[in-house]
Amino acid sequence: MLHLKRRTWDELCRHAQETFPEECCGAIVVNAAEEEEVRRITNVQNAMHARDPRHYPRDATVAYFMDPKELLAIIKEVESGQVTLKAFYHSHPNHDAYFSAEDKTRAMFGDEPAYPDAAYLVISIYNRTVRAIRAYRWDEETRDFVETGLSTVS
């Protein structure tokens, strides 16, 4: 079971609403004071699509590509021990909150999860209304990402 602070849940919903109809993306980290922080990461999918539509055929309404510099800054904080990575997240505008084959590909490094201890959250949003947020974690036994329980706490 993954527990999120209510303010974290609200910030995820706000991010998805503000970027709709495009996908939002980011990370949730826990700082030294044990506080969750939502780190928004710019979705550069439209720029990738404009630059190379053959390799990036989808736009930001149906795909995301985390800004590499922003992502790297967060990963450096994690690796230095400044924060702990709790989860990555992204939205699915006008679609359900499922962990797609593309989501799995992005979460993997070869045949292993890139961040095995992190959860992956998918936000379903229709017409700026969040319908669901679902959490997925790597399951070593099945060698796949499986849905896990998600709750909010004060």
Contacts in CASP RR format, 6 or more apart in sequence:
PFRMAT RR
TARGET T0000
AUTHOR 0000-0000-0000
METHOD contacts of the structure
MODEL  1
MLHLKRRTWDELCRHAQETFPEECCGAIVVNAAEEEEVRRITNVQNAMHA
RDPRHYPRDATVAYFMDPKELLAIIKEVESGQVTLKAFYHSHPNHDAYFS
AEDKTRAMFGDEPAYPDAAYLVISIYNRTVRAIRAYRWDEETRDFVETGL
STVS
1 148 0 8 1.000
1 149 0 8 1.000
1 150 0 8 1.000
1 151 0 8 1.000
2 87 0 8 1.000
2 119 0 8 1.000
2 135 0 8 1.000
2 137 0 8 1.000
2 148 0 8 1.000
2 149 0 8 1.000
2 150 0 8 1.000
2 151 0 8 1.000
3 151 0 8 1.000
3 152 0 8 1.000
3 153 0 8 1.000
4 12 0 8 1.000
4 28 0 8 1.000
4 36 0 8 1.000
4 150 0 8 1.000
4 151 0 8 1.000
4 152 0 8 1.000
4 153 0 8 1.000
5 36 0 8 1.000
5 152 0 8 1.000
5 153 0 8 1.000
5 154 0 8 1.000
6 152 0 8 1.000
6 153 0 8 1.000
6 154 0 8 1.000
7 36 0 8 1.000
8 28 0 8 1.000
8 36 0 8 1.000
8 38 0 8 1.000
8 152 0 8 1.000
9 133 0 8 1.000
9 152 0 8 1.000
11 38 0 8 1.000
12 38 0 8 1.000
12 89 0 8 1.000
12 121 0 8 1.000
12 123 0 8 1.000
12 133 0 8 1.000
13 123 0 8 1.000
13 130 0 8 1.000
13 133 0 8 1.000
15 24 0 8 1.000
15 26 0 8 1.000
15 38 0 8 1.000
15 40 0 8 1.000
15 91 0 8 1.000
16 24 0 8 1.000
16 91 0 8 1.000
16 93 0 8 1.000
16 123 0 8 1.000
16 125 0 8 1.000
16 130 0 8 1.000
17 125 0 8 1.000
17 128 0 8 1.000
17 130 0 8 1.000
18 24 0 8 1.000
19 43 0 8 1.000
19 91 0 8 1.000
20 91 0 8 1.000
20 93 0 8 1.000
20 125 0 8 1.000
20 127 0 8 1.000
20 128 0 8 1.000
21 61 0 8 1.000
21 93 0 8 1.000
21 94 0 8 1.000
22 43 0 8 1.000
22 45 0 8 1.000
22 46 0 8 1.000
22 59 0 8 1.000
22 60 0 8 1.000
22 61 0 8 1.000
22 93 0 8 1.000
23 43 0 8 1.000
23 45 0 8 1.000
23 60 0 8 1.000
23 61 0 8 1.000
23 62 0 8 1.000
23 63 0 8 1.000
23 64 0 8 1.000
23 90 0 8 1.000
23 91 0 8 1.000
23 92 0 8 1.000
23 93 0 8 1.000
24 40 0 8 1.000
24 43 0 8 1.000
24 64 0 8 1.000
24 89 0 8 1.000
24 90 0 8 1.000
24 91 0 8 1.000
24 123 0 8 1.000
25 40 0 8 1.000
25 41 0 8 1.000
25 43 0 8 1.000
25 64 0 8 1.000
25 66 0 8 1.000
25 88 0 8 1.000
25 89 0 8 1.000
25 90 0 8 1.000
25 91 0 8 1.000
26 38 0 8 1.000
26 39 0 8 1.000
26 40 0 8 1.000
26 41 0 8 1.000
26 66 0 8 1.000
26 88 0 8 1.000
26 89 0 8 1.000
26 90 0 8 1.000
27 38 0 8 1.000
27 39 0 8 1.000
27 41 0 8 1.000
27 71 0 8 1.000
27 74 0 8 1.000
27 85 0 8 1.000
27 86 0 8 1.000
27 87 0 8 1.000
27 88 0 8 1.000
27 89 0 8 1.000
28 36 0 8 1.000
28 37 0 8 1.000
28 38 0 8 1.000
28 39 0 8 1.000
28 85 0 8 1.000
28 86 0 8 1.000
28 87 0 8 1.000
28 88 0 8 1.000
28 89 0 8 1.000
28 121 0 8 1.000
29 36 0 8 1.000
29 37 0 8 1.000
29 39 0 8 1.000
29 74 0 8 1.000
29 77 0 8 1.000
29 78 0 8 1.000
29 83 0 8 1.000
29 84 0 8 1.000
29 85 0 8 1.000
29 86 0 8 1.000
30 36 0 8 1.000
30 37 0 8 1.000
30 83 0 8 1.000
30 84 0 8 1.000
30 86 0 8 1.000
31 37 0 8 1.000
31 82 0 8 1.000
31 83 0 8 1.000
32 82 0 8 1.000
32 83 0 8 1.000
36 86 0 8 1.000
37 83 0 8 1.000
39 74 0 8 1.000
41 66 0 8 1.000
41 67 0 8 1.000
41 70 0 8 1.000
41 71 0 8 1.000
41 74 0 8 1.000
42 66 0 8 1.000
42 67 0 8 1.000
42 70 0 8 1.000
43 60 0 8 1.000
43 64 0 8 1.000
43 65 0 8 1.000
43 66 0 8 1.000
43 67 0 8 1.000
43 90 0 8 1.000
44 65 0 8 1.000
44 66 0 8 1.000
44 67 0 8 1.000
45 56 0 8 1.000
45 58 0 8 1.000
45 59 0 8 1.000
45 60 0 8 1.000
45 63 0 8 1.000
45 64 0 8 1.000
45 65 0 8 1.000
46 59 0 8 1.000
46 60 0 8 1.000
48 55 0 8 1.000
48 56 0 8 1.000
48 65 0 8 1.000
49 56 0 8 1.000
49 57 0 8 1.000
49 58 0 8 1.000
49 59 0 8 1.000
49 60 0 8 1.000
56 63 0 8 1.000
56 65 0 8 1.000
61 93 0 8 1.000
62 93 0 8 1.000
62 95 0 8 1.000
63 102 0 8 1.000
64 90 0 8 1.000
74 83 0 8 1.000
74 85 0 8 1.000
77 83 0 8 1.000
78 84 0 8 1.000
78 85 0 8 1.000
85 115 0 8 1.000
85 117 0 8 1.000
85 118 0 8 1.000
86 118 0 8 1.000
86 119 0 8 1.000
87 118 0 8 1.000
87 119 0 8 1.000
87 120 0 8 1.000
87 121 0 8 1.000
87 135 0 8 1.000
88 107 0 8 1.000
88 115 0 8 1.000
88 118 0 8 1.000
88 119 0 8 1.000
88 120 0 8 1.000
88 121 0 8 1.000
89 120 0 8 1.000
89 121 0 8 1.000
89 122 0 8 1.000
89 123 0 8 1.000
90 103 0 8 1.000
90 121 0 8 1.000
90 122 0 8 1.000
90 123 0 8 1.000
91 122 0 8 1.000
91 123 0 8 1.000
91 124 0 8 1.000
91 125 0 8 1.000
92 98 0 8 1.000
92 122 0 8 1.000
92 123 0 8 1.000
92 124 0 8 1.000
92 125 0 8 1.000
93 125 0 8 1.000
93 126 0 8 1.000
94 125 0 8 1.000
94 126 0 8 1.000
94 127 0 8 1.000
95 124 0 8 1.000
96 124 0 8 1.000
96 131 0 8 1.000
96 132 0 8 1.000
97 122 0 8 1.000
97 123 0 8 1.000
97 124 0 8 1.000
97 131 0 8 1.000
97 132 0 8 1.000
97 133 0 8 1.000
97 134 0 8 1.000
98 122 0 8 1.000
98 134 0 8 1.000
99 120 0 8 1.000
99 122 0 8 1.000
99 134 0 8 1.000
99 136 0 8 1.000
99 145 0 8 1.000
99 147 0 8 1.000
103 120 0 8 1.000
103 122 0 8 1.000
103 136 0 8 1.000
103 145 0 8 1.000
104 144 0 8 1.000
104 145 0 8 1.000
107 113 0 8 1.000
107 114 0 8 1.000
107 115 0 8 1.000
107 120 0 8 1.000
107 138 0 8 1.000
107 145 0 8 1.000
108 114 0 8 1.000
111 143 0 8 1.000
113 138 0 8 1.000
113 145 0 8 1.000
116 138 0 8 1.000
119 135 0 8 1.000
119 136 0 8 1.000
119 137 0 8 1.000
119 148 0 8 1.000
120 135 0 8 1.000
120 136 0 8 1.000
120 137 0 8 1.000
120 145 0 8 1.000
121 133 0 8 1.000
121 134 0 8 1.000
121 135 0 8 1.000
121 136 0 8 1.000
121 150 0 8 1.000
122 133 0 8 1.000
122 134 0 8 1.000
122 136 0 8 1.000
123 130 0 8 1.000
123 132 0 8 1.000
123 133 0 8 1.000
124 130 0 8 1.000
124 131 0 8 1.000
124 132 0 8 1.000
124 133 0 8 1.000
124 134 0 8 1.000
125 131 0 8 1.000
133 150 0 8 1.000
134 147 0 8 1.000
134 150 0 8 1.000
135 147 0 8 1.000
135 148 0 8 1.000
135 149 0 8 1.000
135 150 0 8 1.000
136 145 0 8 1.000
136 146 0 8 1.000
136 147 0 8 1.000
136 148 0 8 1.000
137 145 0 8 1.000
137 146 0 8 1.000
137 148 0 8 1.000
138 144 0 8 1.000
138 145 0 8 1.000
139 145 0 8 1.000
139 146 0 8 1.000
END
